[in-house]
Amino acid sequence: MSQRLRRFAAASVLLFFSLTMAIPTLASNPRVVTIEPETRARLTLQSPINSKLSETGDIVIATLAEPIYAQGELVLERGTEFQGRIVAVSHAKRIQRSSSLSIDFERVISPSGAAIPISARVTAVDDWDNEETLKANRDGKVKGGHQGAKTIDNMSKGTSLGMSAGFVGTLLGGAGGATSRHLMGIGGASMAAGMIGGILFTKGKEIRVAQGTILRIKFLRPATFTVQQDSSTP
């Protein structure tokens, strides 16, 4: 092959690779888009949370349940990973004091693997298993509520114990010569004490959030993303 021919072949190869590298640039035009504060979204939880076992600082992973659009652009696709953490948690306690939980999301993982900082907070938990929604207050705290059935059960048990104690008290009072009015007072007080005791010894409800649960979130501050816009789009 002559030197002239070799030069032509080398130039052709160089031109081919130059055009190949230029195609993505021609096909797309990067554009910065901002997700504004108060924007709402739904996430699918990827790991379970339990207010009795989880601790402050535990990592929470979720994926976007539906795409997010801003300024007419697709900003985040369905399935985009969100990473957050539990910022506050308290266990359920007696006297019907319920558990509470606060979750903030701090970053989004882009398709390239880059972590993009955000500030978003859970506003509600859709508990499909129990057909209820746990809503957060304006500070982002979700409360577990009360255990109605457990309270009734404990009140029933307490009342039964109170009746038993009242019966014994009545027998002792009768043996001691107490009047019927005093005997009735002893029985009623024992029943009331048993009922109140059943309430006092009942714990509030723990928050148990299973994998696949929908978390509703709200962006607290602007979040900026770079999207690829087709160059043919005006």
Summary of the structure (lengths in Angstrom):
residues: 234
radius of gyration: 32.2
end to end distance: 49.2
largest distance: 132.6
contacts: 683
relative contact order: 0.22
helix: 32%
strand: 37%
